[in-house]
Amino acid sequence: MDELAELARYNSLTNVELGQLLSNLTEEQLTRTIGGFYNSITRTANHILLADIVWLRRITRGVSDVAALESELPEVDKFDFDAVPWPHLDRYLPVRETVDALLERLVAMIPDAKRTVPFSYVRANGNQYENLIAHVLLHVFNHQTHHRGQIALMLDELGVENDYSNLIWKV
């Protein structure tokens, strides 16, 4: 079994289900200050998507097997993790879908042998780091799960029933 491929697929399916839940909310509910590190559903969802694009850009620039995917990454003017480049769902959801599809393709394109090779990247602070590509991908999927959990709590606060994140029922 390819666990990274399973996580990529789970990630896509979960984001589709979350998107459907969010589509039933009002703009006020999506932007309401509720809590969590990013304070609203919209800001948290934007943070997740921005982080994914940052990691995809790093990976496509550092792993030759997937370099061709860089041209398909969404353009973002500002990579400030407090930015909200997609303030409305009608703009956010198509980008989320594109990025999820790219994550699935990227995982499929990296051979198993390359997943345990050190991968170098530069963070926004200019410091260079090195991790195994498999660990970076696990981090990406774990990061999404972490913040989707925060969104689930925000939905609970709004009284919106949600049970969209069960991996066992999706893969």
DSSP file (Angstrom, degrees, kcal/mol; ACC not computed):
  #  RESIDUE AA STRUCTURE BP1 BP2  ACC     N-H-->O    O-->H-N    N-H-->O    O-->H-N    TCO  KAPPA ALPHA  PHI   PSI    X-CA   Y-CA   Z-CA
    1    1 A M              0   0    0      0, 0.0     2,-0.9     0, 0.0     3,-0.1   0.000 360.0 360.0 360.0 140.2    0.0    0.0    0.0
    2    2 A D     >  -     0   0    0      1,-0.2     4,-2.2     2,-0.1     3,-0.2  -0.828 360.0-171.5 -98.7  97.3    1.2    3.5   -0.8
    3    3 A E  H  > S+     0   0    0     -2,-0.9     4,-2.6     1,-0.2     5,-0.2   0.854  83.1  53.6 -61.4 -37.4    0.3    5.5    2.3
    4    4 A L  H  > S+     0   0    0      2,-0.2     4,-2.4     1,-0.2    -1,-0.2   0.901 109.0  48.8 -66.3 -39.0    1.2    8.8    0.8
    5    5 A A  H  > S+     0   0    0      2,-0.2     4,-2.3     1,-0.2    -2,-0.2   0.896 111.1  51.1 -64.9 -39.2   -1.1    8.2   -2.1
    6    6 A E  H  X S+     0   0    0     -4,-2.2     4,-2.8     2,-0.2    -2,-0.2   0.916 111.0  47.8 -63.4 -42.8   -3.8    7.2    0.3
    7    7 A L  H  X S+     0   0    0     -4,-2.6     4,-2.7     2,-0.2    -2,-0.2   0.890 110.7  51.5 -65.6 -38.7   -3.3   10.4    2.3
    8    8 A A  H  X S+     0   0    0     -4,-2.4     4,-2.0     2,-0.2    -2,-0.2   0.915 113.0  45.0 -63.8 -42.7   -3.4   12.5   -0.9
    9    9 A R  H  X S+     0   0    0     -4,-2.3     4,-2.6     2,-0.2     5,-0.2   0.933 113.8  49.1 -66.7 -46.5   -6.7   10.8   -1.9
   10   10 A Y  H  X S+     0   0    0     -4,-2.8     4,-2.9     1,-0.2     5,-0.3   0.918 109.3  54.0 -56.8 -44.7   -8.2   11.2    1.6
   11   11 A N  H  X S+     0   0    0     -4,-2.7     4,-2.3     1,-0.2    -1,-0.2   0.922 109.9  46.3 -56.8 -47.9   -7.1   14.8    1.6
   12   12 A S  H  X S+     0   0    0     -4,-2.0     4,-2.0     2,-0.2    -2,-0.2   0.941 114.4  46.7 -62.0 -48.8   -8.9   15.5   -1.7
   13   13 A L  H  X S+     0   0    0     -4,-2.6     4,-2.2     1,-0.2    -2,-0.2   0.895 113.2  49.2 -62.2 -40.8  -12.1   13.7   -0.7
   14   14 A T  H  X S+     0   0    0     -4,-2.9     4,-2.7    -5,-0.2    -1,-0.2   0.895 109.6  51.2 -67.3 -40.2  -12.2   15.4    2.7
   15   15 A N  H  X S+     0   0    0     -4,-2.3     4,-2.4    -5,-0.3    -1,-0.2   0.856 109.1  51.5 -67.2 -33.3  -11.7   18.9    1.2
   16   16 A V  H  X S+     0   0    0     -4,-2.0     4,-2.0     2,-0.2    -2,-0.2   0.941 112.0  46.3 -65.0 -46.6  -14.6   18.3   -1.2
   17   17 A E  H  X S+     0   0    0     -4,-2.2     4,-1.9     1,-0.2    -2,-0.2   0.911 113.3  48.8 -63.3 -42.2  -16.8   17.3    1.6
   18   18 A L  H  X S+     0   0    0     -4,-2.7     4,-2.8     1,-0.2     5,-0.2   0.918 108.6  54.4 -62.3 -43.0  -15.7   20.3    3.7
   19   19 A G  H  X S+     0   0    0     -4,-2.4     4,-1.9     1,-0.2    -1,-0.2   0.880 106.5  51.6 -58.4 -38.8  -16.3   22.6    0.7
   20   20 A Q  H  X S+     0   0    0     -4,-2.0     4,-0.6     2,-0.2    -1,-0.2   0.907 110.8  48.2 -64.7 -41.8  -19.9   21.3    0.4
   21   21 A L  H >< S+     0   0    0     -4,-1.9     3,-1.2     1,-0.2    -2,-0.2   0.932 112.2  48.6 -61.9 -45.7  -20.4   22.0    4.1
   22   22 A L  H >< S+     0   0    0     -4,-2.8     3,-1.9     1,-0.3    -1,-0.2   0.823 100.0  66.2 -66.3 -30.9  -19.0   25.5    3.8
   23   23 A S  H 3< S+     0   0    0     -4,-1.9    -1,-0.3     1,-0.3    -2,-0.2   0.713  96.6  57.2 -64.2 -19.2  -21.1   26.2    0.7
   24   24 A N  T << S+     0   0    0     -3,-1.2    -1,-0.3    -4,-0.6     2,-0.2   0.479  92.9  90.4 -88.9  -2.6  -24.2   26.0    3.0
   25   25 A L  S <  S-     0   0    0     -3,-1.9     2,-0.1    -4,-0.2    -3,-0.0  -0.545  78.2-115.0 -92.3 158.7  -22.9   28.8    5.3
   26   26 A T     >  -     0   0    0     -2,-0.2     4,-2.2     1,-0.1     5,-0.2  -0.456  29.0-110.1 -82.1 162.9  -23.5   32.5    5.0
   27   27 A E  H  > S+     0   0    0      1,-0.2     4,-1.8     2,-0.2     5,-0.2   0.878 121.0  55.4 -59.3 -37.9  -20.7   34.9    4.3
   28   28 A E  H  > S+     0   0    0      1,-0.2     4,-1.1     2,-0.2    -1,-0.2   0.905 107.8  47.7 -63.5 -41.2  -21.1   36.1    7.9
   29   29 A Q  H  4 S+     0   0    0      1,-0.2    12,-0.4     2,-0.2     3,-0.3   0.901 111.4  51.1 -65.9 -40.3  -20.7   32.6    9.3
   30   30 A L  H  < S+     0   0    0     -4,-2.2    12,-2.5     1,-0.2    11,-0.5   0.829 120.0  34.3 -66.3 -32.3  -17.6   32.0    7.2
   31   31 A T  H  < S+     0   0    0     -4,-1.8    -1,-0.2    -5,-0.2    -2,-0.2   0.464  86.8 124.4-104.7  -2.8  -15.9   35.2    8.3
   32   32 A R     <  -     0   0    0     -4,-1.1     2,-0.7    -3,-0.3     9,-0.3  -0.311  69.5-114.9 -60.4 136.8  -17.1   35.4   11.8
   33   33 A T        +     0   0    0      1,-0.2     7,-0.2     7,-0.1    -1,-0.1  -0.662  55.3 149.6 -73.1 114.5  -14.4   35.7   14.5
   34   34 A I        -     0   0    0      5,-3.2     2,-0.3    -2,-0.7    -1,-0.2   0.735  52.2 -93.4-117.0 -43.5  -14.8   32.5   16.3
   35   35 A G        +     0   0    0      4,-0.7    -1,-0.4     1,-0.0     4,-0.4  -0.974  68.5 107.9 150.2-163.7  -11.4   31.4   17.6
   36   36 A G  S >  S-     0   0    0     -2,-0.3     3,-0.7     1,-0.2    -2,-0.0  -0.042  88.4 -65.8  76.1 169.8   -8.6   29.3   16.6
   37   37 A F  T 3  S+     0   0    0      1,-0.2    -1,-0.2     2,-0.1     0, 0.0   0.857 138.5  37.8 -64.0 -36.0   -5.3   30.6   15.5
   38   38 A Y  T 3  S-     0   0    0     -3,-0.1     2,-0.5     2,-0.1    -1,-0.2   0.377  99.7-137.1-101.5   3.6   -6.7   32.3   12.3
   39   39 A N  S <  S+     0   0    0     -3,-0.7    -5,-3.2    -4,-0.4    -4,-0.7   0.150  71.1  45.7  71.6 -17.3  -10.0   33.4   14.0
   40   40 A S  S  > S-     0   0    0     -2,-0.5     4,-2.2    -7,-0.2     5,-0.2  -0.974  80.5-113.6-150.3 164.5  -12.4   32.4   11.2
   41   41 A I  H  > S+     0   0    0    -11,-0.5     4,-2.9   -12,-0.4     5,-0.2   0.936 116.1  50.1 -63.7 -46.5  -13.2   29.6    8.8
   42   42 A T  H  > S+     0   0    0    -12,-2.5     4,-2.3     1,-0.2    -1,-0.2   0.922 112.6  45.6 -60.0 -46.1  -12.3   31.7    5.8
   43   43 A R  H  > S+     0   0    0    -13,-0.3     4,-2.0     2,-0.2    -1,-0.2   0.889 114.7  48.0 -67.3 -38.2   -8.9   32.8    7.2
   44   44 A T  H  X S+     0   0    0     -4,-2.2     4,-2.2     2,-0.2    -2,-0.2   0.928 111.8  49.0 -68.1 -44.6   -8.1   29.2    8.3
   45   45 A A  H  X S+     0   0    0     -4,-2.9     4,-2.1     1,-0.2    -2,-0.2   0.900 111.6  50.2 -61.5 -40.8   -9.1   27.7    5.0
   46   46 A N  H  X S+     0   0    0     -4,-2.3     4,-2.8    -5,-0.2     5,-0.2   0.897 107.9  53.5 -64.2 -40.1   -6.9   30.3    3.2
   47   47 A H  H  X S+     0   0    0     -4,-2.0     4,-2.6     2,-0.2     5,-0.2   0.935 108.6  49.1 -59.7 -46.6   -4.0   29.5    5.4
   48   48 A I  H  X S+     0   0    0     -4,-2.2     4,-2.2     1,-0.2    -2,-0.2   0.941 113.5  46.3 -58.3 -48.2   -4.2   25.8    4.6
   49   49 A L  H  X S+     0   0    0     -4,-2.1     4,-2.2     1,-0.2    -1,-0.2   0.900 111.9  50.1 -65.1 -42.2   -4.3   26.5    0.9
   50   50 A L  H  X S+     0   0    0     -4,-2.8     4,-2.5     1,-0.2    -1,-0.2   0.922 110.3  50.5 -61.3 -43.7   -1.5   29.0    1.0
   51   51 A A  H  X S+     0   0    0     -4,-2.6     4,-2.6    -5,-0.2    -2,-0.2   0.905 108.9  52.1 -62.1 -40.9    0.7   26.6    2.9
   52   52 A D  H  X S+     0   0    0     -4,-2.2     4,-2.8    -5,-0.2    -1,-0.2   0.923 110.0  48.2 -60.6 -43.9    0.0   23.8    0.4
   53   53 A I  H  X S+     0   0    0     -4,-2.2     4,-2.5     2,-0.2    -2,-0.2   0.907 110.5  51.8 -65.1 -41.1    1.0   26.1   -2.5
   54   54 A V  H  X S+     0   0    0     -4,-2.5     4,-2.3     2,-0.2    -2,-0.2   0.944 113.3  44.3 -59.0 -48.3    4.2   27.1   -0.7
   55   55 A W  H  X S+     0   0    0     -4,-2.6     4,-2.7     1,-0.2    -2,-0.2   0.903 112.3  51.7 -66.2 -40.4    5.1   23.4   -0.2
   56   56 A L  H  X S+     0   0    0     -4,-2.8     4,-2.9    -5,-0.2     5,-0.2   0.902 110.0  50.0 -62.0 -39.7    4.2   22.4   -3.7
   57   57 A R  H  X S+     0   0    0     -4,-2.5     4,-1.7     2,-0.2    -2,-0.2   0.927 111.8  47.9 -64.8 -43.9    6.4   25.2   -5.1
   58   58 A R  H  X S+     0   0    0     -4,-2.3     4,-1.2    -5,-0.2    -2,-0.2   0.929 114.7  46.0 -60.4 -45.2    9.3   24.1   -2.9
   59   59 A I  H  X S+     0   0    0     -4,-2.7     4,-2.2     1,-0.2     3,-0.5   0.926 111.4  50.0 -67.1 -44.8    8.9   20.5   -3.9
   60   60 A T  H  < S+     0   0    0     -4,-2.9    -1,-0.2     1,-0.2    -2,-0.2   0.808 113.9  47.0 -66.7 -26.6    8.5   21.2   -7.7
   61   61 A R  H  < S+     0   0    0     -4,-1.7    -1,-0.2    -5,-0.2    -2,-0.2   0.697 120.7  37.6 -82.5 -19.5   11.6   23.3   -7.6
   62   62 A G  H  < S+     0   0    0     -4,-1.2     2,-0.6    -3,-0.5    58,-0.2   0.582 108.2  59.7-110.4 -11.5   13.6   20.7   -5.6
   63   63 A V    ><  -     0   0    0     -4,-2.2     3,-1.9     1,-0.1     4,-0.3  -0.937  64.4-157.9-123.6 108.5   12.5   17.4   -7.0
   64   64 A S  G >  S+     0   0    0     -2,-0.6     3,-1.1     1,-0.3     4,-0.3   0.782  86.7  68.6 -58.4 -30.7   13.2   17.0  -10.7
   65   65 A D  G 3  S+     0   0    0      1,-0.2    -1,-0.3     2,-0.1     3,-0.1   0.754 112.8  30.0 -61.0 -24.0   10.6   14.2  -11.1
   66   66 A V  G X  S+     0   0    0     -3,-1.9     3,-1.7    -7,-0.2     4,-0.4   0.235  82.8 112.7-120.8  12.1    7.8   16.8  -10.5
   67   67 A A  G X  S+     0   0    0     -3,-1.1     3,-1.6    -4,-0.3     4,-0.4   0.824  70.7  65.0 -57.4 -33.8    9.3   20.0  -11.8
   68   68 A A  G >  S+     0   0    0     -4,-0.3     3,-0.7     1,-0.3    -1,-0.3   0.739  90.6  66.1 -63.7 -22.4    6.8   20.2  -14.7
   69   69 A L  G X  S+     0   0    0     -3,-1.7     3,-1.8     1,-0.2     4,-0.5   0.702  79.5  81.0 -73.0 -18.4    3.9   20.6  -12.2
   70   70 A E  G X  S+     0   0    0     -3,-1.6     3,-1.5    -4,-0.4    -1,-0.2   0.875  85.1  58.6 -58.0 -37.0    5.2   24.0  -11.1
   71   71 A S  G <  S+     0   0    0     -3,-0.7    -1,-0.3    -4,-0.4    -2,-0.2   0.683 102.8  55.2 -66.8 -15.7    3.7   25.8  -14.1
   72   72 A E  G <  S+     0   0    0     -3,-1.8    -1,-0.3    -4,-0.2    -2,-0.2   0.498  81.6 111.7 -94.3  -5.2    0.3   24.5  -13.0
   73   73 A L  S <  S-     0   0    0     -3,-1.5    26,-0.0    -4,-0.5   -20,-0.0  -0.439  78.2-103.7 -69.6 140.7    0.4   26.0   -9.5
   74   74 A P        -     0   0    0      0, 0.0     2,-0.3     0, 0.0    -1,-0.1  -0.340  35.8-115.6 -61.0 142.6   -2.0   28.8   -8.8
   75   75 A E        -     0   0    0     -3,-0.1     2,-0.4     2,-0.0   -22,-0.0  -0.633  32.1-171.7 -79.4 137.3   -0.4   32.2   -8.8
   76   76 A V        -     0   0    0     -2,-0.3     3,-0.1     1,-0.1     0, 0.0  -0.997  18.6-153.5-133.0 128.4   -0.5   34.0   -5.5
   77   77 A D  S    S+     0   0    0     -2,-0.4     2,-0.4     1,-0.2    -1,-0.1   0.874  83.6  24.8 -66.8 -37.6    0.5   37.7   -5.1
   78   78 A K        -     0   0    0      2,-0.1    -1,-0.2     1,-0.0     5,-0.0  -0.992  55.7-161.0-137.3 129.6    1.5   37.4   -1.5
   79   79 A F        +     0   0    0     -2,-0.4     2,-0.5    -3,-0.1    45,-0.1  -0.094  46.3 135.4-100.7  34.8    2.7   34.4    0.5
   80   80 A D    >   -     0   0    0      1,-0.1     3,-2.5     2,-0.0    -2,-0.1  -0.728  56.1-139.4 -79.4 124.8    1.9   36.0    3.9
   81   81 A F  T 3  S+     0   0    0     -2,-0.5    -1,-0.1     1,-0.3   -30,-0.1   0.552 102.6  57.5 -69.8  -4.0    0.2   33.3    5.9
   82   82 A D  T 3  S+     0   0    0    -36,-0.0    -1,-0.3   -35,-0.0   -35,-0.1   0.465  86.5 109.1 -95.3  -4.6   -2.2   35.9    7.3
   83   83 A A    <   -     0   0    0     -3,-2.5   -33,-0.1   -37,-0.1     3,-0.1  -0.289  56.8-155.2 -70.5 156.3   -3.3   36.8    3.7
   84   84 A V        +     0   0    0      1,-0.1    -1,-0.1   -38,-0.0   -41,-0.1  -0.675  23.8 163.6-130.1  76.3   -6.7   36.0    2.4
   85   85 A P  S    S+     0   0    0      0, 0.0    -1,-0.1     0, 0.0     3,-0.1   0.718  77.1  44.4 -70.3 -19.2   -6.3   35.8   -1.4
   86   86 A W        +     0   0    0    -44,-0.1     6,-0.1     1,-0.1   -40,-0.1  -0.700  65.5 164.6-123.6  77.6   -9.6   33.9   -1.8
   87   87 A P        +     0   0    0      0, 0.0     2,-0.4     0, 0.0    -1,-0.1   0.659  63.7  53.6 -72.1 -14.7  -12.1   35.7    0.5
   88   88 A H  S >> S-     0   0    0     -3,-0.1     4,-2.2     1,-0.1     3,-1.6  -0.945  81.3-127.8-125.1 143.8  -15.1   34.1   -1.1
   89   89 A L  H 3> S+     0   0    0     -2,-0.4     4,-2.7     1,-0.3    -1,-0.1   0.815 105.1  65.9 -57.9 -34.4  -15.9   30.4   -1.6
   90   90 A D  H 34 S+     0   0    0      1,-0.2    -1,-0.3     2,-0.2   -67,-0.0   0.771 113.7  33.2 -63.5 -23.0  -16.6   30.8   -5.3
   91   91 A R  H <> S+     0   0    0     -3,-1.6     4,-0.9     2,-0.1    -2,-0.2   0.760 120.0  51.0 -96.5 -33.5  -12.9   31.7   -5.8
   92   92 A Y  H  X S+     0   0    0     -4,-2.2     4,-2.6     1,-0.2     3,-0.4   0.940 101.6  57.9 -70.1 -49.3  -11.5   29.5   -3.1
   93   93 A L  H  X S+     0   0    0     -4,-2.7     4,-2.4     1,-0.2     5,-0.2   0.860 104.3  49.4 -59.2 -42.6  -13.1   26.1   -4.0
   94   94 A P  H  > S+     0   0    0      0, 0.0     4,-2.1     0, 0.0    -1,-0.2   0.885 113.6  47.4 -64.6 -34.8  -11.7   25.9   -7.6
   95   95 A V  H  X S+     0   0    0     -4,-0.9     4,-2.6    -3,-0.4     5,-0.2   0.908 110.6  52.0 -70.0 -41.2   -8.2   26.6   -6.4
   96   96 A R  H  X S+     0   0    0     -4,-2.6     4,-2.5     1,-0.2     5,-0.2   0.924 110.6  48.6 -58.7 -45.0   -8.5   24.1   -3.5
   97   97 A E  H  X S+     0   0    0     -4,-2.4     4,-2.2    -5,-0.2    -1,-0.2   0.906 111.4  49.5 -63.2 -42.5   -9.6   21.5   -6.1
   98   98 A T  H  X S+     0   0    0     -4,-2.1     4,-2.2     1,-0.2    -2,-0.2   0.927 112.5  47.0 -62.0 -45.8   -6.7   22.3   -8.4
   99   99 A V  H  X S+     0   0    0     -4,-2.6     4,-2.5     2,-0.2    -2,-0.2   0.894 110.7  51.8 -66.5 -40.4   -4.2   22.1   -5.6
  100  100 A D  H  X S+     0   0    0     -4,-2.5     4,-2.2    -5,-0.2    -1,-0.2   0.914 110.2  49.1 -62.8 -41.5   -5.6   18.8   -4.2
  101  101 A A  H  X S+     0   0    0     -4,-2.2     4,-2.4     1,-0.2    -2,-0.2   0.896 110.9  50.7 -64.1 -39.3   -5.4   17.3   -7.7
  102  102 A L  H  X S+     0   0    0     -4,-2.2     4,-3.0     2,-0.2    -2,-0.2   0.895 107.9  52.6 -65.0 -39.8   -1.8   18.5   -8.0
  103  103 A L  H  X S+     0   0    0     -4,-2.5     4,-2.3     2,-0.2    -2,-0.2   0.919 110.3  48.2 -61.4 -42.9   -0.9   17.0   -4.6
  104  104 A E  H  X S+     0   0    0     -4,-2.2     4,-2.0     2,-0.2    -2,-0.2   0.933 114.6  45.1 -63.1 -45.0   -2.3   13.6   -5.8
  105  105 A R  H  X S+     0   0    0     -4,-2.4     4,-1.7     2,-0.2    -2,-0.2   0.913 111.4  53.2 -64.7 -42.6   -0.4   13.8   -9.1
  106  106 A L  H  X S+     0   0    0     -4,-3.0     4,-1.2     1,-0.2     3,-0.3   0.932 109.0  48.3 -59.2 -47.8    2.8   14.9   -7.3
  107  107 A V  H >< S+     0   0    0     -4,-2.3     3,-0.6     1,-0.2    -1,-0.2   0.916 112.0  50.1 -59.0 -43.4    2.7   12.0   -4.9
  108  108 A A  H 3< S+     0   0    0     -4,-2.0    -1,-0.2     1,-0.2    -2,-0.2   0.800 109.3  52.6 -66.3 -28.1    2.1    9.5   -7.8
  109  109 A M  H 3< S+     0   0    0     -4,-1.7    -1,-0.2    -3,-0.3    -2,-0.2   0.668  89.0  85.2 -84.7 -17.5    5.0   11.0   -9.8
  110  110 A I  S << S-     0   0    0     -4,-1.2     5,-0.1    -3,-0.6    -1,-0.0  -0.763  80.7-130.7 -89.9 115.2    7.7   10.7   -7.1
  111  111 A P    >>  -     0   0    0      0, 0.0     4,-1.1     0, 0.0     3,-1.1  -0.262  19.7-114.1 -62.5 150.3    9.2    7.2   -7.2
  112  112 A D  H >> S+     0   0    0      1,-0.3     3,-0.8     2,-0.2     4,-0.5   0.877 116.1  57.0 -50.7 -42.8    9.4    5.3   -3.9
  113  113 A A  H >4 S+     0   0    0      1,-0.3     3,-0.6     2,-0.2    -1,-0.3   0.818 105.6  50.6 -62.9 -31.3   13.2    5.4   -4.0
  114  114 A K  H X4 S+     0   0    0     -3,-1.1     3,-1.6     1,-0.2    19,-0.4   0.707  93.7  74.1 -79.3 -19.5   13.2    9.2   -4.2
  115  115 A R  H << S+     0   0    0     -4,-1.1    19,-2.4    -3,-0.8    20,-0.3   0.733  97.6  47.3 -68.1 -20.8   10.9    9.6   -1.2
  116  116 A T  T << S+     0   0    0     -3,-0.6    -1,-0.3    -4,-0.5    -2,-0.1   0.151  89.1 105.0-107.1  18.9   13.7    8.8    1.2
  117  117 A V  S <  S-     0   0    0     -3,-1.6    16,-1.3     1,-0.1    17,-0.1  -0.809  83.1-100.8 -95.4 138.6   16.2   11.1   -0.4
  118  118 A P  E     -A  132   0A   0      0, 0.0     2,-0.4     0, 0.0    14,-0.3  -0.318  37.0-157.5 -59.1 140.9   17.1   14.3    1.4
  119  119 A F  E     -A  131   0A   0     12,-3.0    12,-2.3    -4,-0.1     2,-0.3  -0.987   2.0-150.4-125.6 127.1   15.3   17.3   -0.1
  120  120 A S  E     +A  130   0A   0     -2,-0.4     2,-0.3    10,-0.2    10,-0.2  -0.780  22.5 161.4-102.3 142.7   16.6   20.9    0.5
  121  121 A Y  E     -A  129   0A   0      8,-2.1     8,-3.0    -2,-0.3     2,-0.5  -0.976  32.6-124.5-152.5 162.4   14.4   24.0    0.5
  122  122 A V  E     -A  128   0A   0     -2,-0.3     6,-0.2     6,-0.2     2,-0.1  -0.945  23.1-143.8-114.1 129.8   14.6   27.6    1.7
  123  123 A R    >   -     0   0    0      4,-2.6     3,-2.4    -2,-0.5     0, 0.0  -0.365  34.9 -96.3 -84.1 169.7   12.0   29.0    4.1
  124  124 A A  T 3  S+     0   0    0      1,-0.3    -1,-0.1     2,-0.1   -45,-0.0   0.770 123.3  62.5 -59.1 -27.3   10.6   32.5    4.0
  125  125 A N  T 3  S-     0   0    0      2,-0.1    -1,-0.3     1,-0.1     3,-0.1   0.473 118.4-110.8 -78.9   0.1   13.2   33.6    6.7
  126  126 A G  S <  S+     0   0    0     -3,-2.4     2,-0.2     1,-0.3    -2,-0.1   0.317  74.6 134.2  90.4  -8.2   16.0   32.7    4.2
  127  127 A N        -     0   0    0     -5,-0.1    -4,-2.6     1,-0.0     2,-0.4  -0.533  51.4-132.7 -77.2 141.0   17.2   29.6    6.2
  128  128 A Q  E     -A  122   0A   0     -6,-0.2     2,-0.3    -2,-0.2    -6,-0.2  -0.762  26.4-176.5 -94.9 140.1   17.9   26.5    4.3
  129  129 A Y  E     -A  121   0A   0     -8,-3.0    -8,-2.1    -2,-0.4     2,-0.4  -0.852  13.8-151.6-130.2 164.0   16.5   23.1    5.6
  130  130 A E  E     +A  120   0A   0     -2,-0.3     2,-0.3   -10,-0.2   -10,-0.2  -0.982  24.3 150.9-142.4 128.6   16.7   19.5    4.6
  131  131 A N  E     -A  119   0A   0    -12,-2.3   -12,-3.0    -2,-0.4     2,-0.2  -0.951  51.2 -88.2-145.1 162.3   14.2   16.8    5.1
  132  132 A L  E  >  -A  118   0A   0     -2,-0.3     4,-2.1   -14,-0.3     3,-0.4  -0.535  37.0-125.6 -69.4 141.7   13.2   13.6    3.4
  133  133 A I  H  > S+     0   0    0    -16,-1.3     4,-2.5   -19,-0.4     5,-0.2   0.873 111.6  57.3 -59.2 -36.2   10.5   14.3    0.7
  134  134 A A  H  > S+     0   0    0    -19,-2.4     4,-2.3     1,-0.2    -1,-0.2   0.900 107.1  48.2 -60.6 -39.8    8.3   11.6    2.4
  135  135 A H  H  > S+     0   0    0     -3,-0.4     4,-2.3   -20,-0.3    -1,-0.2   0.880 109.8  52.1 -68.4 -37.7    8.5   13.6    5.7
  136  136 A V  H  X S+     0   0    0     -4,-2.1     4,-2.3     2,-0.2    -2,-0.2   0.933 111.0  47.2 -63.4 -44.7    7.7   16.8    3.9
  137  137 A L  H  X S+     0   0    0     -4,-2.5     4,-2.3     1,-0.2     5,-0.2   0.903 110.5  51.8 -65.3 -40.4    4.6   15.3    2.3
  138  138 A L  H  X S+     0   0    0     -4,-2.3     4,-2.6     1,-0.2    -1,-0.2   0.906 109.4  51.6 -59.6 -40.1    3.5   13.8    5.6
  139  139 A H  H  X S+     0   0    0     -4,-2.3     4,-3.0     2,-0.2    -2,-0.2   0.923 107.5  52.3 -61.6 -44.4    3.8   17.2    7.1
  140  140 A V  H  X S+     0   0    0     -4,-2.3     4,-1.9     1,-0.2    -2,-0.2   0.938 114.1  42.0 -58.1 -48.6    1.7   18.8    4.4
  141  141 A F  H  X S+     0   0    0     -4,-2.3     4,-2.1     1,-0.2    -1,-0.2   0.887 115.5  49.5 -69.3 -38.0   -1.1   16.3    4.9
  142  142 A N  H  X S+     0   0    0     -4,-2.6     4,-2.7    -5,-0.2    -2,-0.2   0.890 107.8  55.0 -66.1 -39.4   -0.8   16.5    8.7
  143  143 A H  H  X S+     0   0    0     -4,-3.0     4,-2.2     2,-0.2     5,-0.2   0.916 108.9  47.9 -59.4 -44.4   -0.9   20.3    8.6
  144  144 A Q  H  X S+     0   0    0     -4,-1.9     4,-2.9    -5,-0.2     5,-0.2   0.939 111.5  49.7 -62.2 -45.8   -4.2   20.2    6.6
  145  145 A T  H  X S+     0   0    0     -4,-2.1     4,-1.9     1,-0.2    -2,-0.2   0.913 109.0  53.4 -59.8 -43.2   -5.7   17.7    9.1
  146  146 A H  H  X S+     0   0    0     -4,-2.7     4,-1.1     1,-0.2    -1,-0.2   0.946 114.9  38.8 -56.4 -52.0   -4.6   19.9   12.0
  147  147 A H  H  X S+     0   0    0     -4,-2.2     4,-2.1     1,-0.2    -1,-0.2   0.816 110.4  58.0 -76.4 -29.3   -6.3   23.0   10.6
  148  148 A R  H  X S+     0   0    0     -4,-2.9     4,-2.5     1,-0.2    -1,-0.2   0.861 103.2  56.8 -64.4 -32.1   -9.4   21.2    9.3
  149  149 A G  H  X S+     0   0    0     -4,-1.9     4,-1.9    -5,-0.2    -2,-0.2   0.883 105.1  50.4 -62.6 -37.8   -9.8   20.1   12.9
  150  150 A Q  H  X S+     0   0    0     -4,-1.1     4,-2.1     2,-0.2    -2,-0.2   0.901 109.4  50.6 -65.4 -40.0   -9.9   23.7   13.9
  151  151 A I  H  X S+     0   0    0     -4,-2.1     4,-2.7     2,-0.2    -2,-0.2   0.901 106.7  55.0 -64.1 -39.2  -12.5   24.4   11.2
  152  152 A A  H  X S+     0   0    0     -4,-2.5     4,-2.3     1,-0.2    -1,-0.2   0.912 108.1  49.0 -59.1 -41.6  -14.6   21.5   12.6
  153  153 A L  H  X S+     0   0    0     -4,-1.9     4,-2.3     2,-0.2    -1,-0.2   0.892 109.9  51.3 -65.3 -39.1  -14.5   23.1   16.0
  154  154 A M  H  X S+     0   0    0     -4,-2.1     4,-1.6     2,-0.2    -2,-0.2   0.904 109.1  51.0 -63.3 -40.7  -15.6   26.4   14.4
  155  155 A L  H  <>S+     0   0    0     -4,-2.7     5,-2.9     1,-0.2     4,-0.5   0.902 107.9  52.8 -63.1 -39.9  -18.5   24.6   12.7
  156  156 A D  H ><5S+     0   0    0     -4,-2.3     3,-1.5     1,-0.2    -2,-0.2   0.928 106.7  52.8 -57.7 -44.9  -19.4   23.1   16.1
  157  157 A E  H 3<5S+     0   0    0     -4,-2.3    -1,-0.2     1,-0.3    -2,-0.2   0.834 109.0  49.8 -60.6 -32.5  -19.5   26.7   17.5
  158  158 A L  T 3<5S-     0   0    0     -4,-1.6    -1,-0.3    -5,-0.1    -2,-0.2   0.506 118.0-114.3 -83.4  -4.1  -21.8   27.7   14.7
  159  159 A G  T < 5 +     0   0    0     -3,-1.5     2,-0.6    -4,-0.5    -3,-0.2   0.730  67.0 146.4  77.9  22.2  -24.1   24.7   15.4
  160  160 A V      < -     0   0    0     -5,-2.9    -1,-0.3    -6,-0.2     2,-0.1  -0.833  49.6-128.0 -97.8 118.7  -23.3   23.1   12.1
  161  161 A E        +     0   0    0     -2,-0.6     2,-0.3    -3,-0.1    -5,-0.0  -0.423  39.0 168.7 -63.8 133.2  -23.3   19.4   12.1
  162  162 A N        +     0   0    0     -2,-0.1  -144,-0.0   -10,-0.1     3,-0.0  -0.977  27.1 152.6-152.2 134.9  -20.0   18.1   10.6
  163  163 A D        +     0   0    0     -2,-0.3     3,-0.3     3,-0.0    -2,-0.0  -0.327  34.3 130.4-154.1  58.8  -18.3   14.7   10.5
  164  164 A Y        +     0   0    0      1,-0.2  -146,-0.2  -150,-0.0  -147,-0.2   0.397  53.5  69.4 -99.7   0.2  -16.3   15.1    7.3
  165  165 A S        +     0   0    0   -148,-0.1     2,-0.9   -17,-0.0    -1,-0.2   0.266  52.9 129.3-113.4  14.8  -12.9   14.0    8.3
  166  166 A N    >   -     0   0    0     -3,-0.3     3,-0.9     1,-0.2     4,-0.4  -0.580  35.3-168.8 -76.2 105.6  -13.0   10.2    9.0
  167  167 A L  G >> S+     0   0    0     -2,-0.9     3,-1.8     1,-0.2     4,-1.7   0.883  80.8  64.9 -58.2 -42.0  -10.2    8.7    7.0
  168  168 A I  G 34 S+     0   0    0      1,-0.3    -1,-0.2     2,-0.2    -2,-0.1   0.778 103.7  46.3 -57.9 -30.0  -11.4    5.1    7.6
  169  169 A W  G <4 S+     0   0    0     -3,-0.9    -1,-0.3     1,-0.1    -2,-0.2   0.529 113.7  48.9 -90.3  -5.7  -14.6    5.8    5.6
  170  170 A K  T <4        0   0    0     -3,-1.8    -2,-0.2    -4,-0.4    -1,-0.1   0.717 360.0 360.0-107.2 -25.2  -12.8    7.5    2.7
  171  171 A V     <        0   0    0     -4,-1.7    -3,-0.1  -161,-0.0    -2,-0.1   0.429 360.0 360.0-115.3 360.0   -9.9    5.3    1.7
